[in-house]
Amino acid sequence: MSAVIGSLAARTGHSLEEWLALVEASGIDPLDQNAVRRWLRSEHGVPQNSQWAIADAAARAAGWVRPSVEEYVDGQYQGAKATLRPIYDALAGAIMGLGDDVSVEGRGGYTPFVRGRQFAAVAAAARDRVDLGLRFTDPPATGRLQPSNGPGQATHKIALRSVADVDDEVLHLVRLAYDQNP
């Protein structure tokens, strides 16, 4: 984020402070980050990463505090999707156990796992299904993997409906994605 903010003026013609003043003058609620990003894109042609940085900064300036990773995860697995939480917990435990270089990040709709770059993402995709997204540079041949463009930066995904689905084959595929994304 700091790299994006540092080059904002060169890429967009305005510094972060100038963008914050423009957002404030626009009348858009700065806490509605989606609306701010849409406005930046449609009215000013701001590139995507810059949209995110500006919208985040505008919301923070208005008092928004980013949720913790745990708060993001809790939000994904509530209500009708609460029964899916054990699947997420099994995956998260296995993924975090791959190495000290794995970190987990918070997002509203999915949870990315990163090692240099994102290699896995877990999403409560439906009331009865968690999608495990994996990023492969060289995908293995297996019937469990379905080509995908999400969640996150996944090139493939696996639909999981119970903790029992987090089996040795799934754990092997997670390890392969980890190994292919140093």
C-alpha positions in Angstrom: 0.0 0.0 0.0 2.8 2.4 0.8 4.4 1.8 -2.6 1.1 2.7 -4.3 0.6 5.8 -2.2 4.2 6.9 -2.8 3.8 6.8 -6.6 0.2 8.1 -6.6 1.0 11.6 -7.8 3.1 10.3 -10.7 0.4 7.8 -11.7 -2.8 9.9 -11.2 -1.7 13.5 -11.2 -2.7 14.0 -7.6 -1.2 13.3 -4.2 -3.0 11.3 -1.6 -3.9 14.5 0.3 -5.4 16.0 -2.9 -7.4 12.8 -3.6 -8.7 12.9 0.0 -9.9 16.5 -0.5 -11.6 15.5 -3.8 -13.4 12.5 -2.2 -14.6 14.8 0.6 -15.8 17.4 -1.9 -17.6 14.8 -4.0 -20.3 14.2 -1.4 -19.7 10.4 -1.5 -19.7 8.8 1.9 -16.0 8.0 2.5 -17.0 5.0 4.6 -18.6 3.4 1.5 -15.3 2.3 -0.1 -17.0 0.6 -3.0 -18.8 3.8 -4.0 -15.5 5.7 -3.6 -13.7 3.2 -5.9 -16.5 3.3 -8.5 -16.4 7.1 -8.5 -12.6 7.2 -8.8 -12.7 4.7 -11.7 -15.7 6.3 -13.6 -15.0 10.0 -13.0 -11.2 10.1 -12.9 -10.0 6.8 -14.6 -7.9 6.0 -11.5 -6.1 2.6 -11.8 -7.4 -0.2 -9.5 -4.6 -0.4 -7.0 -4.7 3.4 -6.6 -8.5 3.2 -6.1 -8.0 0.8 -3.2 -5.4 3.0 -1.6 -7.4 6.2 -1.9 -10.7 4.6 -0.7 -8.9 3.0 2.2 -7.2 6.3 3.2 -10.5 8.2 2.9 -12.3 5.7 5.1 -9.6 5.8 7.7 -9.7 9.6 7.7 -13.4 9.3 8.3 -12.8 7.1 11.4 -13.0 3.6 9.9 -10.8 1.0 11.6 -9.8 -2.0 9.5 -11.1 -5.2 11.1 -8.6 -7.8 12.3 -8.2 -11.0 10.3 -10.2 -12.8 13.0 -13.0 -10.3 12.6 -13.0 -10.7 8.9 -13.1 -14.5 9.2 -15.9 -14.3 11.8 -17.9 -12.2 9.5 -17.6 -14.8 6.7 -18.8 -17.6 8.8 -21.9 -16.4 10.5 -25.6 -17.0 10.0 -26.4 -19.7 7.5 -22.6 -20.2 6.8 -21.7 -20.7 10.5 -21.7 -24.5 10.0 -18.9 -24.1 7.5 -16.4 -22.7 10.1 -14.9 -26.1 11.0 -13.9 -26.6 7.3 -12.2 -23.2 7.3 -10.5 -24.0 10.6 -9.1 -27.3 9.3 -7.8 -25.7 6.1 -6.3 -22.7 8.0 -4.5 -24.9 10.4 -3.0 -27.0 7.7 -2.1 -24.0 5.5 -0.5 -22.1 8.4 1.4 -25.3 9.3 3.3 -25.3 6.0 5.9 -22.9 7.1 6.8 -19.8 9.1 6.7 -17.8 5.9 2.9 -18.1 5.5 0.7 -15.2 6.5 -3.0 -14.8 6.5 -4.8 -11.6 5.5 -8.3 -10.3 6.1 -10.8 -9.7 3.3 -14.5 -9.3 3.3 -15.4 -12.3 1.1 -12.5 -14.7 1.4 -9.4 -15.3 3.4 -6.1 -15.2 1.4 -2.9 -17.1 2.5 0.3 -15.6 1.3 3.9 -16.7 0.9 5.6 -14.0 -1.2 2.4 -14.0 -3.2 -1.0 -15.5 -2.6 -1.1 -19.2 -3.1 -4.3 -20.2 -1.4 -7.6 -18.6 -0.5 -10.6 -19.9 1.4 -14.2 -18.7 0.8 -17.5 -19.6 2.3 -19.0 -19.8 -1.2 -22.5 -21.0 -0.4 -24.5 -22.2 2.6 -23.2 -25.7 2.1 -19.8 -25.2 0.4 -16.4 -23.8 1.1 -14.2 -23.1 -1.9 -10.5 -23.6 -1.6 -8.7 -21.6 -4.2 -5.2 -22.6 -5.1 -2.7 -20.7 -7.4 -0.7 -23.0 -9.6 2.0 -22.2 -12.2 2.0 -25.9 -13.1 -1.3 -27.5 -12.1 -1.2 -31.2 -11.4 -3.6 -33.5 -13.2 -6.4 -34.4 -10.8 -10.2 -34.5 -11.1 -10.6 -32.5 -7.8 -9.2 -29.3 -9.3 -11.6 -27.1 -11.3 -10.2 -24.2 -13.3 -11.2 -21.0 -11.7 -10.5 -17.3 -11.4 -11.1 -17.1 -7.7 -11.4 -16.9 -4.8 -8.5 -14.4 -4.7 -5.7 -15.1 -7.2 -6.6 -18.8 -7.6 -6.1 -20.5 -10.9 -8.1 -23.6 -9.6 -10.5 -24.4 -6.9 -11.9 -27.3 -4.9 -15.4 -27.4 -3.5 -15.4 -28.7 0.1 -18.7 -29.6 1.9 -17.3 -31.2 5.1 -14.2 -31.4 7.2 -13.8 -35.0 5.9 -13.2 -33.4 2.4 -10.0 -31.9 3.8 -8.2 -35.1 3.1 -4.7 -36.2 2.2 -5.2 -35.3 -1.5 -6.4 -31.8 -0.7 -3.5 -31.3 1.7 -1.1 -32.5 -1.0 -2.6 -30.0 -3.5 -2.2 -27.2 -0.9 1.4 -28.1 -0.4 2.0 -28.1 -4.2 0.5 -24.6 -4.5 2.7 -23.5 -1.6 5.8 -24.9 -3.3 4.9 -23.3 -6.6 4.6 -19.8 -5.1 7.8 -19.0 -3.2 
